Amino acid sequence: MKAKIIDTHHTVQIENIQIDLFYNFNDGMLEVYIDGNYFVRSRFNPSRQILSYTNVLDVSVTYYDHYCKYIKQKNSNELD
């Protein structure tokens, strides 16, 4: 019998912001949703095809940081 994990979904909360990570092992694609809104889809290749909780937290914090910068820039552009 041969079995493998095809995809996984994790939800992380950072400062009352919900981050949903959907990872497909077959194509190595990661989709990120922040507070229920699509944020980004990108290629993600964890080392040795292991997606650990450390990776999940690291990726969540990284995309949360990108999200905060995006919102700050968007608000700055609206003020101009």
N, CA, C and O of each residue as an XYZ file, in Angstrom:
320
protein
N       0.843     -1.171      0.000
C       0.000      0.000      0.000
C       0.893      1.241      0.000
O       1.884      1.313      0.727
N       0.521      2.206     -0.826
C       1.275      3.450     -0.921
C       0.351      4.602     -0.539
O      -0.752      4.719     -1.074
N       0.790      5.440      0.368
C      -0.013      6.582      0.806
C       0.861      7.824      0.857
O       2.060      7.744      1.129
N       0.250      8.968      0.594
C       0.972     10.229      0.701
C      -0.012     11.352      1.002
O      -1.198     11.263      0.684
N       0.497     12.392      1.612
C      -0.316     13.579      1.886
C      -0.296     14.439      0.627
O       0.765     14.725      0.072
N      -1.469     14.842      0.190
C      -1.582     15.646     -1.026
C      -1.600     17.135     -0.703
O      -0.914     17.924     -1.352
N      -2.380     17.512      0.293
C      -2.403     18.922      0.673
C      -2.683     19.064      2.158
O      -3.080     18.114      2.833
N      -2.466     20.271      2.643
C      -2.675     20.563      4.055
C      -3.176     21.992      4.203
O      -2.937     22.842      3.346
N      -3.870     22.239      5.297
C      -4.404     23.564      5.586
C      -4.101     23.880      7.042
O      -4.330     23.056      7.927
N      -3.586     25.075      7.281
C      -3.292     25.517      8.643
C      -3.845     26.917      8.834
O      -3.815     27.739      7.918
N      -4.348     27.180     10.024
C      -4.836     28.507     10.374
C      -4.037     29.008     11.567
O      -3.914     28.322     12.582
N      -3.496     30.215     11.430
C      -2.685     30.839     12.467
C      -3.278     32.213     12.751
O      -3.778     32.877     11.842
N      -3.223     32.636     13.994
C      -3.689     33.971     14.338
C      -2.510     34.768     14.880
O      -1.816     34.336     15.801
N      -2.300     35.936     14.289
C      -1.251     36.853     14.731
C      -1.910     38.198     14.982
O      -2.476     38.798     14.068
N      -1.840     38.670     16.212
C      -2.414     39.965     16.591
C      -3.838     40.125     16.063
O      -4.157     41.136     15.437
N      -4.681     39.151     16.309
C      -6.095     39.157     15.904
C      -6.315     39.134     14.400
O      -7.420     39.417     13.936
N      -5.296     38.806     13.641
C      -5.416     38.635     12.195
C      -5.327     37.142     11.906
O      -4.371     36.484     12.318
N      -6.320     36.606     11.198
C      -6.327     35.184     10.859
C      -5.623     34.964      9.533
O      -5.924     35.621      8.536
N      -4.679     34.030      9.535
C      -3.919     33.689      8.339
C      -4.166     32.223      8.030
O      -3.893     31.352      8.855
N      -4.688     31.950      6.826
C      -4.935     30.585      6.384
C      -3.913     30.225      5.324
O      -3.734     30.945      4.342
N      -3.246     29.103      5.536
C      -2.251     28.607      4.596
C      -2.749     27.304      3.999
O      -3.079     26.371      4.730
N      -2.805     27.235      2.684
C      -3.179     26.019      1.963
C      -1.968     25.605      1.143
O      -1.497     26.360      0.292
N      -1.466     24.403      1.400
C      -0.278     23.942      0.693
C      -0.572     22.646     -0.035
O      -1.095     21.697      0.550
N      -0.229     22.610     -1.327
C      -0.395     21.416     -2.131
C       0.990     20.821     -2.381
O       1.837     21.436     -3.029
N       1.203     19.617     -1.858
C       2.506     18.965     -1.988
C       2.819     18.564     -3.427
O       3.986     18.548     -3.820
N       1.797     18.240     -4.214
C       2.036     17.794     -5.597
C       2.645     18.877     -6.464
O       3.582     18.613     -7.218
N       2.126     20.095     -6.368
C       2.662     21.159     -7.220
C       3.513     22.176     -6.458
O       4.037     23.114     -7.058
N       3.655     21.997     -5.139
C       4.502     22.882     -4.346
C       3.984     24.300     -4.243
O       4.761     25.237     -4.059
N       2.668     24.466     -4.361
C       2.085     25.802     -4.326
C       1.442     26.082     -2.971
O       0.777     25.227     -2.386
N       1.658     27.291     -2.498
C       1.112     27.763     -1.233
C       0.168     28.918     -1.508
O       0.544     29.889     -2.164
N      -1.060     28.818     -1.007
C      -2.015     29.925     -1.102
C      -2.205     30.496      0.285
O      -2.348     29.761      1.262
N      -2.205     31.829      0.363
C      -2.326     32.510      1.641
C      -3.555     33.406      1.610
O      -3.742     34.200      0.688
N      -4.387     33.263      2.635
C      -5.562     34.110      2.828
C      -5.399     34.822      4.161
O      -5.039     34.206      5.164
N      -5.663     36.112      4.166
C      -5.550     36.891      5.393
C      -6.908     37.495      5.691
O      -7.477     38.227      4.882
N      -7.416     37.170      6.879
C      -8.770     37.560      7.300
C      -9.809     37.195      6.246
O     -10.736     37.961      5.981
N      -9.646     36.027      5.654
C     -10.604     35.511      4.692
C     -10.445     36.033      3.283
O     -11.193     35.635      2.390
N      -9.486     36.916      3.064
C      -9.255     37.497      1.735
C      -7.993     36.912      1.117
O      -6.954     36.800      1.768
N      -8.109     36.539     -0.161
C      -6.957     36.013     -0.886
C      -5.836     37.037     -0.857
O      -6.057     38.214     -1.144
N      -4.617     36.587     -0.507
C      -3.475     37.496     -0.462
C      -2.435     37.150     -1.513
O      -2.009     38.023     -2.269
N      -2.016     35.885     -1.574
C      -0.960     35.534     -2.522
C      -0.950     34.025     -2.761
O      -1.386     33.241     -1.918
N      -0.443     33.642     -3.925
C      -0.184     32.242     -4.261
C       1.245     32.191     -4.760
O       1.620     32.923     -5.676
N       2.042     31.323     -4.154
C       3.441     31.273     -4.570
C       3.992     29.862     -4.421
O       3.425     29.016     -3.730
N       5.109     29.640     -5.090
C       5.790     28.353     -4.986
C       6.507     28.319     -3.649
O       7.173     29.279     -3.262
N       6.363     27.201     -2.947
C       7.015     27.017     -1.656
C       7.573     25.610     -1.626
O       6.838     24.639     -1.810
N       8.858     25.499     -1.397
C       9.514     24.194     -1.355
C      10.209     24.015     -0.014
O      11.379     24.365      0.138
N       9.485     23.470      0.959
C      10.139     23.230      2.251
C      11.252     22.204      2.092
O      11.187     21.327      1.231
N      12.256     22.323      2.919
C      13.379     21.381      2.812
C      12.904     19.957      3.056
O      12.142     19.693      3.986
N      13.351     19.069      2.232
C      13.044     17.643      2.322
C      11.538     17.357      2.297
O      11.091     16.343      2.834
N      10.772     18.230      1.688
C       9.311     18.070      1.581
C       8.657     17.842      2.942
O       7.676     17.107      3.056
N       9.209     18.478      3.962
C       8.615     18.404      5.291
C       8.036     19.767      5.617
O       8.758     20.764      5.637
N       6.759     19.816      5.869
C       6.106     21.054      6.270
C       5.839     20.939      7.764
O       4.849     20.337      8.179
N       6.717     21.511      8.564
C       6.606     21.394     10.010
C       5.870     22.602     10.580
O       5.623     23.584      9.880
N       5.529     22.513     11.849
C       4.865     23.643     12.501
C       5.795     24.852     12.569
O       5.332     25.992     12.549
N       7.084     24.612     12.649
C       8.034     25.726     12.615
C       7.946     26.437     11.275
O       7.929     27.667     11.229
N       7.888     25.682     10.185
C       7.720     26.282      8.852
C       6.414     27.059      8.774
O       6.381     28.174      8.253
N       5.338     26.475      9.290
C       4.014     27.116      9.239
C       4.062     28.457      9.961
O       3.564     29.454      9.438
N       4.648     28.499     11.144
C       4.731     29.758     11.889
C       5.643     30.756     11.189
O       5.323     31.942     11.121
N       6.764     30.294     10.673
C       7.689     31.176      9.972
C       7.042     31.779      8.734
O       7.147     32.983      8.498
N       6.383     30.955      7.955
C       5.700     31.435      6.746
C       4.579     32.401      7.124
O       4.404     33.428      6.469
N       3.828     32.086      8.161
C       2.736     32.964      8.600
C       3.249     34.328      9.017
O       2.676     35.349      8.636
N       4.306     34.358      9.783
C       4.882     35.629     10.229
C       5.423     36.414      9.039
O       5.261     37.633      8.975
N       6.059     35.732      8.104
C       6.594     36.397      6.915
C       5.477     37.043      6.105
O       5.588     38.207      5.718
N       4.399     36.299      5.843
C       3.305     36.869      5.056
C       2.516     37.905      5.837
O       1.966     38.831      5.241
N       2.448     37.774      7.139
C       1.816     38.805      7.974
C       2.602     40.111      7.839
O       2.014     41.184      7.703
N       3.926     40.014      7.878
C       4.780     41.188      7.708
C       4.567     41.821      6.334
O       4.448     43.042      6.234
N       4.517     41.007      5.272
C       4.249     41.523      3.919
C       2.879     42.192      3.864
O       2.718     43.240      3.239
N       1.904     41.588      4.515
C       0.540     42.124      4.547
C       0.526     43.499      5.228
O      -0.094     44.436      4.726
N       1.204     43.615      6.361
C       1.254     44.897      7.083
C       1.903     45.975      6.230
O       1.430     47.111      6.206
N       2.983     45.636      5.527
C       3.643     46.596      4.640
C       2.728     46.982      3.484
O       2.686     48.146      3.086
N       1.993     46.004      2.943
C       1.053     46.255      1.850
C      -0.040     47.227      2.300
O      -0.358     48.180      1.589
N      -0.612     46.985      3.482
C      -1.678     47.855      4.005
C      -1.140     49.250      4.269
O      -1.806     50.238      3.960
N       0.057     49.346      4.837
C       0.665     50.650      5.113
C       0.889     51.425      3.821
O       0.605     52.621      3.755
N       1.402     50.741      2.787
C       1.643     51.402      1.510
C       0.310     51.797      0.854
O       0.192     52.884      0.290
N      -0.669     50.930      0.930
C      -1.980     51.231      0.347
C      -2.598     52.448      1.016
O      -3.128     53.325      0.333
N      -2.539     52.515      2.329
C      -3.077     53.669      3.053
C      -2.306     54.931      2.743
O      -2.898     56.007      2.650
N      -0.988     54.825      2.580
C      -0.165     55.973      2.234
C      -0.518     56.498      0.850
O      -0.585     57.710      0.645
N      -0.745     55.597     -0.101
C      -1.112     56.004     -1.458
C      -2.479     56.650     -1.497
O      -2.710     57.550     -2.304
N      -3.403     56.208     -0.632
C      -4.732     56.808     -0.600
C      -4.700     58.224     -0.044
O      -5.556     59.042     -0.380
N      -3.721     58.518      0.804
C      -3.598     59.857      1.389
C      -2.988     60.847      0.414
O      -3.183     62.054      0.556
N      -2.251     60.357     -0.574
C      -1.594     61.248     -1.550
C      -2.560     61.847     -2.518
O      -2.161     62.613     -3.395
